[in-house]
Amino acid sequence: MGNLNIANASSSGFTNDTSLEVTIPQLNTDGVTSQKETTWQSYKWAQYWGYFNACSELKSAIIMKAIWNVGKGYDCDNRTRVILGHIKGMGKDTFKEVLFNMDIIRYINGDSYAEIIRDKETGILINLKPLDPGTIRIVVDESGLILRYEQVSKVPTGILNKIKSFILGESVIKFKPEEILHLSNNRLADQIHGISDIESIENIIKAEYESFDDMKKIMHRQAKPMIMFKLGTDDSTKIANFIGKMDAATRDGENIYIPDDENAVSYEVVQVNVSQVIMEWRNDIKNKFYRTMGLPQIVFGSSGTTESGGKIEYLAHEQVFEKNQTFLEDQIYNQLGLKINLIPPQTMLDNLQTDQAKDGTNQFQQSDLVAGAGR
C-alpha cells in the first residue's frame, strides 16, 4: 500500500477557471450619433409579437396591465368627449379601444404608433389609426429631437421575397412629428426609442415554453405509458409480426392474446414520475412574468399569500398603475392637446383602514404610502 499522506492533498483550480464566471454583456444605448440624422426601427417586433401570442402567461400579464391602466375608461369635459367620441380607429374602434391597443403594443414592442388625422381646415382631431410598429422608423437630428417618422413597407417572408424587395427598394411614407401619436415604454438615458418588457424576460419565456413542452410529453406518457416488451427470440420476422399486432391492438384499444409462455414474451411498463422540483420550477417561471410586469398576482385569482398579504400587495401596486395612468394622460395632452383623466382601479386603502379599525390598531394614513426622508 502506498504512503497516503494527507499533507500531499491538492486543491482544484476553480479560482482561475474563467469558464465558471457568470458574465452579463455590456450594452450601449441607441442614442444620437455624430451623423446629421440618426434612425431607429424595431426589427424585433415580429419576434416579440410571436412570443406574446405563443406564451399564455405573458399575454395574460400584458393584457391585464393594460386593463388596469385604461380598462375603466376616462373622464373629460364635454368638448373633449365629443371629439374622442368620433374616433373610429380602423373603422369599428373607439378611442378607449385604440388607447388600450397602443398601451399593449408599447409593452410588447417598446413603442406604439398611431396616425393622427385632423380636419384640414379646423385642425380638430377626427381619428387615430394604429400602425404596425415594425414598419415605423424614427428619425432624429443631431440634438436628439425627432425630425420625422417614416413608414416603410413590411419585410416579406421567404428569402426570394426578401431579395426581390431589396432589389425593387422600399416604399416610404413620411410623417411630421405632430402627425404621429407615439407612446414609448421606459425610454431611458438618451435612447430614441422605448424598451420592450419582453427584452428582459426573453430567457424566462423560452424556459416556460420548453418546460411546458416537457410537461406535455411527461403527461402524455402518464396517460399512455411506454411498454418495453422482452421477446424471447431474435428472429426479425417474428419480431416484426409481433410489433405489427401489438401496435394495431394498442392503437385501436383492442385486446390481444398471446401464448402463455413467459420465456417467449415478458413486458415492463416504463412510468415517468413528475418531480416536485419540476412543478416548483414551472410555478417560479410563471410568477416571474407577473413580478417583471409589476402586477399583483391577486388579480389573477391567487397571490400565494394570506388575505392580508394579498391586500398589501395590491395596495403597493396601486402606485405603479397611478404612474402608468399619469404617463398616458400627459402624452395625450402633449401630443393631442386633449385633457382626460383615466379612472383608476378600485383602491384597497379604505378596505385596509376598515380592517385596522376592527383590530383596534392605528389606521393607515395616506402619508404612510409616501416615502419620507431618512434620519
Backbone hydrogen bonds in HBPLUS format (Angstrom, degrees):
<---DONOR---> <-ACCEPTOR-->    atom                        ^
c    i                          cat <-CA-CA->   ^        H-A-AA   ^      H-
h    n   atom  resd res      DA  || num        DHA   H-A  angle D-A-AA Bond
n    s   type  num  typ     dist DA aas  dist angle  dist       angle   num
A0005-ASN N   A0003-ASN O   3.12 MM   2  5.84 125.1  2.43 107.0  91.8     1
A0008-ASN N   A0005-ASN O   2.98 MM   3  5.70 165.7  2.00 121.8 126.5     2
A0009-ALA N   A0006-ILE O   3.19 MM   3  5.60 162.0  2.22 115.9 116.7     3
A0016-ASN N   A0013-GLY O   3.29 MM   3  5.87 136.4  2.49 112.6 120.7     4
A0017-ASP N   A0014-PHE O   3.08 MM   3  4.91 158.2  2.13 100.8 107.4     5
A0020-LEU N   A0017-ASP O   3.34 MM   3  6.07 167.5  2.35 116.7 120.1     6
A0021-GLU N   A0018-THR O   3.17 MM   3  5.36 160.2  2.21 106.7 112.9     7
A0192-ILE N   A0030-ASP O   3.12 MM 162  6.33 140.1  2.29 151.9 149.8     8
A0038-THR N   A0140-VAL O   2.95 MM 102  5.32 162.4  1.98 149.0 154.5     9
A0140-VAL N   A0038-THR O   2.88 MM 102  5.32 166.5  1.90 155.2 158.9    10
A0040-TRP N   A0138-ILE O   2.94 MM  98  5.24 140.3  2.10 142.2 152.4    11
A0138-ILE N   A0040-TRP O   2.83 MM  98  5.24 162.3  1.86 162.3 160.1    12
A0048-TYR N   A0044-LYS O   2.88 MM   4  6.12 167.9  1.90 164.2 167.5    13
A0049-TRP N   A0045-TRP O   2.78 MM   4  5.91 157.6  1.82 156.0 162.9    14
A0050-GLY N   A0046-ALA O   3.02 MM   4  6.16 144.1  2.16 135.3 144.5    15
A0051-TYR N   A0047-GLN O   3.00 MM   4  6.36 152.8  2.07 147.1 154.3    16
A0052-PHE N   A0048-TYR O   2.94 MM   4  6.17 162.8  1.97 150.4 154.7    17
A0053-ASN N   A0049-TRP O   3.18 MM   4  6.39 154.8  2.25 143.1 148.3    18
A0054-ALA N   A0050-GLY O   2.96 MM   4  6.00 135.8  2.16 144.0 156.0    19
A0054-ALA N   A0051-TYR O   3.22 MM   3  5.15 130.3  2.49  94.4 107.7    20
A0055-CYS N   A0051-TYR O   2.97 MM   4  5.85 154.2  2.04 156.8 159.2    21
A0059-LYS N   A0055-CYS O   3.03 MM   4  6.25 166.2  2.05 155.7 159.9    22
A0060-SER N   A0056-SER O   2.89 MM   4  6.00 160.9  1.93 148.1 153.4    23
A0061-ALA N   A0057-GLU O   2.98 MM   4  6.13 158.8  2.03 145.8 151.4    24
A0062-ILE N   A0058-LEU O   3.03 MM   4  6.24 167.5  2.05 156.8 159.1    25
A0063-ILE N   A0059-LYS O   3.02 MM   4  6.08 168.0  2.03 151.3 155.3    26
A0064-MET N   A0060-SER O   2.94 MM   4  5.94 158.8  1.99 144.9 151.4    27
A0065-LYS N   A0061-ALA O   3.03 MM   4  6.17 149.5  2.13 141.6 149.6    28
A0066-ALA N   A0062-ILE O   3.11 MM   4  6.42 157.0  2.17 148.9 154.2    29
A0067-ILE N   A0063-ILE O   2.90 MM   4  6.18 150.9  1.99 147.8 156.7    30
A0068-TRP N   A0064-MET O   2.99 MM   4  6.24 155.0  2.06 146.8 152.3    31
A0069-ASN N   A0065-LYS O   3.11 MM   4  6.37 140.0  2.28 137.3 148.2    32
A0070-VAL N   A0066-ALA O   2.97 MM   4  6.16 169.3  1.98 159.9 160.1    33
A0071-GLY N   A0067-ILE O   2.63 MM   4  4.24 136.8  1.81 127.6 135.0    34
A0073-GLY N   A0070-VAL O   3.14 MM   3  5.60 164.8  2.16 118.7 122.0    35
A0343-ILE N   A0073-GLY O   3.05 MM 270  5.85 169.3  2.06 137.4 140.7    36
A0075-ASP N   A0341-ASN O   2.82 MM 266  5.10 155.3  1.88 137.0 144.5    37
A0341-ASN N   A0075-ASP O   2.85 MM 266  5.10 152.8  1.93 152.4 157.7    38
A0081-ARG N   A0077-ASP O   2.96 MM   4  6.17 155.1  2.02 151.6 159.7    39
A0082-VAL N   A0078-ASN O   3.00 MM   4  6.23 151.6  2.08 148.2 154.4    40
A0083-ILE N   A0079-ARG O   3.10 MM   4  6.42 163.2  2.13 151.4 155.5    41
A0084-LEU N   A0080-THR O   2.88 MM   4  6.07 176.1  1.89 158.6 159.7    42
A0085-GLY N   A0081-ARG O   2.88 MM   4  5.80 132.7  2.11 133.2 146.1    43
A0086-HIS N   A0083-ILE O   3.15 MM   3  5.64 158.6  2.20 110.2 116.6    44
A0087-ILE N   A0084-LEU O   3.20 MM   3  5.35 162.8  2.24 105.8 111.1    45
A0091-GLY N   A0088-LYS O   2.79 MM   3  4.85 158.9  1.84 124.2 128.5    46
A0093-ASP N   A0088-LYS O   2.88 MM   5  4.67 148.1  1.98 142.0 131.5    47
A0098-VAL N   A0094-THR O   2.97 MM   4  6.26 155.0  2.03 152.3 159.5    48
A0099-LEU N   A0095-PHE O   2.92 MM   4  6.13 162.5  1.95 153.8 158.0    49
A0100-PHE N   A0096-LYS O   2.95 MM   4  6.09 154.1  2.02 141.5 149.2    50
A0101-ASN N   A0097-GLU O   2.88 MM   4  6.01 155.8  1.94 143.2 149.8    51
A0102-MET N   A0098-VAL O   2.96 MM   4  6.22 163.4  1.99 150.4 154.0    52
A0103-ASP N   A0099-LEU O   2.92 MM   4  6.05 151.0  2.01 146.1 154.1    53
A0104-ILE N   A0100-PHE O   3.14 MM   4  6.35 157.2  2.19 147.3 152.2    54
A0105-ILE N   A0101-ASN O   3.07 MM   4  6.32 165.9  2.09 152.4 156.2    55
A0106-ARG N   A0102-MET O   3.01 MM   4  6.14 150.8  2.10 144.1 150.8    56
A0107-TYR N   A0104-ILE O   3.16 MM   3  5.46 131.3  2.41 103.0 115.2    57
A0108-ILE N   A0104-ILE O   3.17 MM   4  6.50 151.3  2.25 146.4 154.9    58
A0109-ASN N   A0105-ILE O   2.76 MM   4  5.77 172.6  1.76 161.6 162.4    59
A0110-GLY N   A0106-ARG O   2.88 MM   4  4.58 131.7  2.11 109.2 123.1    60
A0197-ASP N   A0107-TYR O   2.94 MM  90  5.48 160.0  1.98 150.7 157.3    61
A0185-ASN N   A0110-GLY O   2.81 MM  75  5.01 155.5  1.87 153.3 150.4    62
A0112-SER N   A0183-LEU O   2.95 MM  71  5.30 149.3  2.05 145.7 155.4    63
A0183-LEU N   A0112-SER O   3.01 MM  71  5.30 164.2  2.04 149.8 155.0    64
A0131-LEU N   A0113-TYR O   2.95 MM  18  5.56 163.4  1.98 141.7 138.7    65
A0114-ALA N   A0181-LEU O   2.98 MM  67  5.07 134.7  2.19 136.6 147.5    66
A0181-LEU N   A0114-ALA O   2.76 MM  67  5.07 169.1  1.77 160.3 161.6    67
A0115-GLU N   A0129-LYS O   2.77 MM  14  5.01 156.1  1.83 143.0 137.4    68
A0129-LYS N   A0115-GLU O   3.06 MM  14  5.01 159.7  2.10 136.0 141.9    69
A0116-ILE N   A0179-GLU O   2.81 MM  63  4.91 175.3  1.81 130.9 132.2    70
A0117-ILE N   A0127-ASN O   3.01 MM  10  5.12 169.8  2.02 155.4 152.6    71
A0126-ILE N   A0117-ILE O   2.88 MM   9  5.83 172.5  1.88 155.0 155.9    72
A0127-ASN N   A0117-ILE O   3.16 MM  10  5.12 143.6  2.30 148.6 144.3    73
A0119-ASP N   A0124-ILE O   2.86 MM   5  5.34 158.7  1.90 145.5 150.6    74
A0123-GLY N   A0119-ASP O   2.74 MM   4  4.83 144.0  1.86 134.4 144.1    75
A0135-THR N   A0132-ASP O   3.06 MM   3  5.69 166.4  2.08 121.0 125.4    76
A0136-ILE N   A0133-PRO O   3.45 MM   3  5.40 165.2  2.47 101.9 106.2    77
A0152-VAL N   A0135-THR O   2.79 MM  17  5.14 161.4  1.83 155.2 155.9    78
A0137-ARG N   A0150-GLU O   2.70 MM  13  4.93 153.5  1.77 148.4 157.3    79
A0150-GLU N   A0137-ARG O   2.89 MM  13  4.93 156.7  1.95 142.6 149.3    80
A0139-VAL N   A0148-ARG O   3.10 MM   9  5.47 152.0  2.18 173.9 166.1    81
A0147-LEU N   A0139-VAL O   2.75 MM   8  5.65 157.9  1.79 143.2 151.0    82
A0148-ARG N   A0139-VAL O   3.37 MM   9  5.47 160.3  2.41 139.7 143.4    83
A0141-ASP N   A0145-LEU O   2.87 MM   4  5.60 154.5  1.94 153.4 157.9    84
A0144-GLY N   A0141-ASP O   3.02 MM   3  5.36 162.1  2.05 112.2 117.9    85
A0149-TYR N   A0175-PHE O   2.91 MM  26  5.01 163.4  1.94 144.2 149.4    86
A0175-PHE N   A0149-TYR O   2.74 MM  26  5.01 160.0  1.78 155.9 156.7    87
A0151-GLN N   A0173-ILE O   2.74 MM  22  5.01 167.6  1.76 149.7 153.4    88
A0173-ILE N   A0151-GLN O   2.90 MM  22  5.01 155.8  1.96 136.6 144.6    89
A0162-LYS N   A0158-GLY O   3.03 MM   4  6.27 152.5  2.11 150.0 158.2    90
A0163-ILE N   A0159-ILE O   3.03 MM   4  6.23 155.7  2.09 146.0 151.9    91
A0164-LYS N   A0160-LEU O   2.97 MM   4  6.18 158.8  2.02 146.5 152.6    92
A0165-SER N   A0161-ASN O   2.88 MM   4  6.06 155.1  1.95 144.3 151.2    93
A0166-PHE N   A0162-LYS O   2.96 MM   4  6.16 150.5  2.04 143.2 150.9    94
A0167-ILE N   A0163-ILE O   2.99 MM   4  6.24 155.0  2.06 148.4 154.7    95
A0168-LEU N   A0164-LYS O   3.00 MM   4  6.18 166.4  2.02 152.6 156.0    96
A0169-GLY N   A0165-SER O   2.92 MM   4  5.80 130.0  2.18 134.8 147.4    97
A0179-GLU N   A0176-LYS O   2.88 MM   3  5.28 162.5  1.91 119.1 124.2    98
A0180-ILE N   A0177-PRO O   3.45 MM   3  5.85 169.4  2.46 113.5 114.7    99
A0195-ILE N   A0185-ASN O   2.70 MM  10  5.65 166.9  1.72 169.2 164.8   100
A0191-GLN N   A0188-LEU O   3.07 MM   3  5.90 161.0  2.11 145.2 148.6   101
A0199-GLU N   A0196-SER O   3.26 MM   3  5.47 144.1  2.40 100.9 109.8   102
A0201-ILE N   A0198-ILE O   3.07 MM   3  5.23 144.3  2.20 103.7 114.5   103
A0204-ILE N   A0201-ILE O   3.08 MM   3  5.05 118.5  2.47  94.3 109.9   104
A0205-ILE N   A0201-ILE O   2.95 MM   4  6.27 154.8  2.01 154.5 161.1   105
A0206-LYS N   A0202-GLU O   3.06 MM   4  6.38 161.1  2.10 149.9 154.3   106
A0207-ALA N   A0203-ASN O   2.92 MM   4  6.09 153.5  1.99 141.5 149.3   107
A0208-GLU N   A0204-ILE O   2.87 MM   4  6.10 156.1  1.93 150.0 156.0   108
A0209-TYR N   A0205-ILE O   2.93 MM   4  6.13 160.5  1.97 150.7 156.3   109
A0210-GLU N   A0206-LYS O   2.89 MM   4  6.05 159.4  1.94 147.8 153.4   110
A0211-SER N   A0207-ALA O   2.80 MM   4  5.91 158.4  1.84 145.2 152.1   111
A0212-PHE N   A0208-GLU O   2.87 MM   4  6.00 158.5  1.91 148.4 153.7   112
A0213-ASP N   A0209-TYR O   3.13 MM   4  6.33 155.4  2.20 140.4 146.8   113
A0214-ASP N   A0210-GLU O   2.94 MM   4  6.24 155.0  2.00 149.3 156.4   114
A0215-MET N   A0211-SER O   2.89 MM   4  6.12 162.3  1.92 151.3 155.9   115
A0216-LYS N   A0212-PHE O   2.90 MM   4  6.06 151.3  1.98 145.6 153.7   116
A0217-LYS N   A0213-ASP O   3.17 MM   4  6.42 153.9  2.24 143.5 149.0   117
A0218-ILE N   A0214-ASP O   2.97 MM   4  6.27 156.9  2.02 149.1 156.0   118
A0219-MET N   A0215-MET O   2.86 MM   4  6.02 168.5  1.87 155.3 157.6   119
A0220-HIS N   A0216-LYS O   3.02 MM   4  6.12 147.0  2.13 138.2 147.5   120
A0221-ARG N   A0217-LYS O   3.04 MM   4  6.30 148.8  2.14 142.3 150.1   121
A0222-GLN N   A0218-ILE O   2.98 MM   4  6.34 131.8  2.22 139.3 153.3   122
A0223-ALA N   A0219-MET O   3.10 MM   4  6.40 156.1  2.16 146.8 151.2   123
A0224-LYS N   A0220-HIS O   2.79 MM   4  5.89 150.0  1.88 144.1 154.1   124
A0270-VAL N   A0226-MET O   2.83 MM  44  5.40 167.5  1.84 168.4 171.2   125
A0228-MET N   A0268-GLU O   2.82 MM  40  5.16 173.7  1.83 157.0 154.8   126
A0268-GLU N   A0228-MET O   2.90 MM  40  5.16 137.5  2.08 131.7 145.2   127
A0230-LYS N   A0266-SER O   2.61 MM  36  5.07 176.0  1.61 157.5 156.3   128
A0266-SER N   A0230-LYS O   3.01 MM  36  5.07 146.4  2.12 135.1 145.3   129
A0232-GLY N   A0264-ALA O   2.61 MM  32  4.37 165.9  1.63 139.6 137.7   130
A0239-ILE N   A0235-ASP O   2.95 MM   4  6.20 161.2  1.98 156.8 163.0   131
A0240-ALA N   A0236-SER O   2.97 MM   4  6.03 163.5  2.00 143.6 147.9   132
A0241-ASN N   A0237-THR O   3.03 MM   4  6.17 152.7  2.11 143.6 151.3   133
A0242-PHE N   A0238-LYS O   2.97 MM   4  6.21 153.6  2.04 146.5 153.1   134
A0243-ILE N   A0239-ILE O   2.93 MM   4  6.17 162.8  1.96 153.9 158.7   135
A0244-GLY N   A0240-ALA O   3.04 MM   4  6.17 162.0  2.07 146.4 150.8   136
A0245-LYS N   A0241-ASN O   3.20 MM   4  6.39 162.6  2.23 144.5 148.6   137
A0246-MET N   A0242-PHE O   2.88 MM   4  6.02 168.4  1.90 157.4 161.0   138
A0247-ASP N   A0243-ILE O   2.90 MM   4  5.88 168.4  1.92 152.3 156.1   139
A0248-ALA N   A0244-GLY O   3.13 MM   4  6.11 154.3  2.20 138.4 145.6   140
A0249-ALA N   A0245-LYS O   3.02 MM   4  6.18 157.6  2.07 145.2 151.3   141
A0250-THR N   A0246-MET O   2.91 MM   4  6.11 159.9  1.95 150.9 156.6   142
A0251-ARG N   A0247-ASP O   2.90 MM   4  5.97 160.6  1.94 145.6 151.2   143
A0252-ASP N   A0248-ALA O   3.06 MM   4  6.16 154.5  2.13 144.8 150.9   144
A0253-GLY N   A0249-ALA O   2.92 MM   4  5.79 112.2  2.40 135.1 150.5   145
A0254-GLU N   A0249-ALA O   2.83 MM   5  4.74 146.9  1.94 144.3 147.7   146
A0253-GLY N   A0250-THR O   3.33 MM   3  5.08 149.8  2.43  93.2 101.9   147
A0261-ASP N   A0259-PRO O   2.83 MM   2  5.67 126.3  2.12 112.6  96.2   148
A0264-ALA N   A0261-ASP O   2.86 MM   3  5.33 148.3  1.96 110.6 120.6   149
A0265-VAL N   A0261-ASP O   3.18 MM   4  6.61 159.4  2.23 158.3 162.8   150
A0278-ILE N   A0275-SER O   3.04 MM   3  5.37 129.7  2.30 103.3 115.1   151
A0280-GLU N   A0276-GLN O   2.96 MM   4  6.21 159.6  2.01 151.0 156.5   152
A0281-TRP N   A0277-VAL O   2.92 MM   4  6.07 148.4  2.02 142.2 151.3   153
A0282-ARG N   A0278-ILE O   2.98 MM   4  6.28 155.2  2.04 149.0 154.9   154
A0283-ASN N   A0279-MET O   3.01 MM   4  6.27 160.1  2.05 147.9 153.2   155
A0284-ASP N   A0280-GLU O   2.94 MM   4  6.11 152.9  2.01 143.9 151.4   156
A0285-ILE N   A0281-TRP O   3.02 MM   4  6.26 152.6  2.10 146.1 153.2   157
A0286-LYS N   A0282-ARG O   3.05 MM   4  6.34 164.2  2.07 152.3 155.6   158
A0287-ASN N   A0283-ASN O   2.95 MM   4  6.15 160.5  1.99 148.5 154.0   159
A0288-LYS N   A0284-ASP O   3.09 MM   4  6.25 143.3  2.23 141.2 150.0   160
A0288-LYS N   A0285-ILE O   3.18 MM   3  5.26 125.6  2.49  96.0 109.6   161
A0289-PHE N   A0286-LYS O   3.16 MM   3  5.52 135.3  2.37 104.4 115.4   162
A0291-ARG N   A0287-ASN O   2.98 MM   4  6.26 158.4  2.03 152.6 159.5   163
A0292-THR N   A0288-LYS O   2.89 MM   4  5.81 163.1  1.91 144.7 149.5   164
A0293-MET N   A0289-PHE O   3.04 MM   4  6.15 152.8  2.11 140.5 148.2   165
A0294-GLY N   A0290-TYR O   3.03 MM   4  5.98 114.1  2.48 131.7 146.0   166
A0295-LEU N   A0290-TYR O   2.87 MM   5  5.07 176.9  1.88 154.9 155.5   167
A0294-GLY N   A0291-ARG O   3.24 MM   3  5.10 147.9  2.35  94.3 103.7   168
A0299-VAL N   A0296-PRO O   3.23 MM   3  6.15 164.1  2.26 123.6 126.1   169
A0300-PHE N   A0297-GLN O   2.98 MM   3  5.42 156.3  2.03 111.7 119.3   170
A0301-GLY N   A0298-ILE O   3.16 MM   3  5.24 162.4  2.19 105.3 108.8   171
A0310-GLY N   A0306-THR O   2.87 MM   4  6.12 151.7  1.95 149.2 156.6   172
A0311-LYS N   A0307-GLU O   3.04 MM   4  6.33 149.2  2.14 144.9 153.0   173
A0312-ILE N   A0308-SER O   3.06 MM   4  6.32 159.6  2.10 149.6 154.2   174
A0313-GLU N   A0309-GLY O   2.99 MM   4  6.19 156.9  2.05 145.1 151.8   175
A0314-TYR N   A0310-GLY O   2.94 MM   4  6.11 156.1  1.99 143.7 150.2   176
A0315-LEU N   A0311-LYS O   2.86 MM   4  6.08 162.1  1.89 150.7 155.6   177
A0316-ALA N   A0312-ILE O   2.92 MM   4  6.10 157.1  1.97 149.4 155.1   178
A0317-HIS N   A0313-GLU O   3.23 MM   4  6.45 148.8  2.33 142.6 149.8   179
A0318-GLU N   A0315-LEU O   3.12 MM   3  5.23 147.1  2.23 100.2 110.1   180
A0320-VAL N   A0317-HIS O   3.01 MM   3  5.08 123.5  2.34  97.5 112.0   181
A0321-PHE N   A0317-HIS O   3.20 MM   4  6.59 159.3  2.24 156.8 160.2   182
A0322-GLU N   A0318-GLU O   2.96 MM   4  6.12 144.5  2.09 143.5 153.9   183
A0323-LYS N   A0319-GLN O   3.15 MM   4  6.34 150.4  2.24 139.7 146.1   184
A0324-ASN N   A0320-VAL O   3.08 MM   4  6.43 155.8  2.14 144.2 150.9   185
A0325-GLN N   A0321-PHE O   2.94 MM   4  6.06 161.4  1.98 145.8 150.2   186
A0326-THR N   A0322-GLU O   3.01 MM   4  6.14 155.5  2.07 142.3 149.2   187
A0327-PHE N   A0323-LYS O   2.99 MM   4  6.22 152.4  2.07 147.9 155.0   188
A0328-LEU N   A0324-ASN O   3.14 MM   4  6.46 160.6  2.18 148.7 152.6   189
A0329-GLU N   A0325-GLN O   2.94 MM   4  6.16 163.9  1.97 153.0 157.7   190
A0330-ASP N   A0326-THR O   2.95 MM   4  6.07 159.6  1.99 148.0 153.3   191
A0331-GLN N   A0327-PHE O   2.99 MM   4  6.20 159.7  2.03 150.5 155.9   192
A0332-ILE N   A0328-LEU O   3.00 MM   4  6.17 158.9  2.05 150.7 156.0   193
A0333-TYR N   A0329-GLU O   3.09 MM   4  6.28 152.4  2.17 142.5 150.0   194
A0334-ASN N   A0330-ASP O   2.84 MM   4  6.02 165.4  1.86 152.9 157.2   195
A0335-GLN N   A0331-GLN O   2.89 MM   4  5.80 159.6  1.93 146.0 151.3   196
A0336-LEU N   A0332-ILE O   2.90 MM   4  5.26 145.6  2.02 126.9 137.1   197
A0337-GLY N   A0333-TYR O   2.89 MM   4  4.47 132.3  2.12 112.0 122.6   198
A0352-LEU N   A0348-MET O   3.04 MM   4  6.29 155.2  2.10 150.7 157.3   199
A0353-GLN N   A0349-LEU O   2.93 MM   4  6.20 153.9  2.00 151.3 158.9   200
A0354-THR N   A0350-ASP O   3.01 MM   4  6.25 150.0  2.10 144.3 151.9   201
A0355-ASP N   A0351-ASN O   3.03 MM   4  6.33 156.0  2.09 145.0 151.4   202
A0356-GLN N   A0352-LEU O   2.90 MM   4  6.14 155.8  1.96 147.3 154.0   203
A0357-ALA N   A0353-GLN O   2.97 MM   4  6.19 150.9  2.06 142.5 150.1   204
A0358-LYS N   A0354-THR O   3.03 MM   4  6.33 152.2  2.11 147.3 154.4   205
A0359-ASP N   A0355-ASP O   3.08 MM   4  6.36 145.7  2.20 142.9 152.1   206
A0361-THR N   A0356-GLN O   3.16 MM   5  5.54 161.8  2.19 158.1 155.9   207
A0360-GLY N   A0357-ALA O   3.14 MM   3  5.06 148.7  2.24  96.1 105.6   208
A0368-ASP N   A0365-GLN O   2.88 MM   3  5.30 149.7  1.97 110.7 120.2   209
A0369-LEU N   A0366-GLN O   3.12 MM   3  5.71 158.9  2.17 113.1 119.2   210
A0370-VAL N   A0367-SER O   3.25 MM   3  5.35 166.6  2.27 106.6 110.3   211
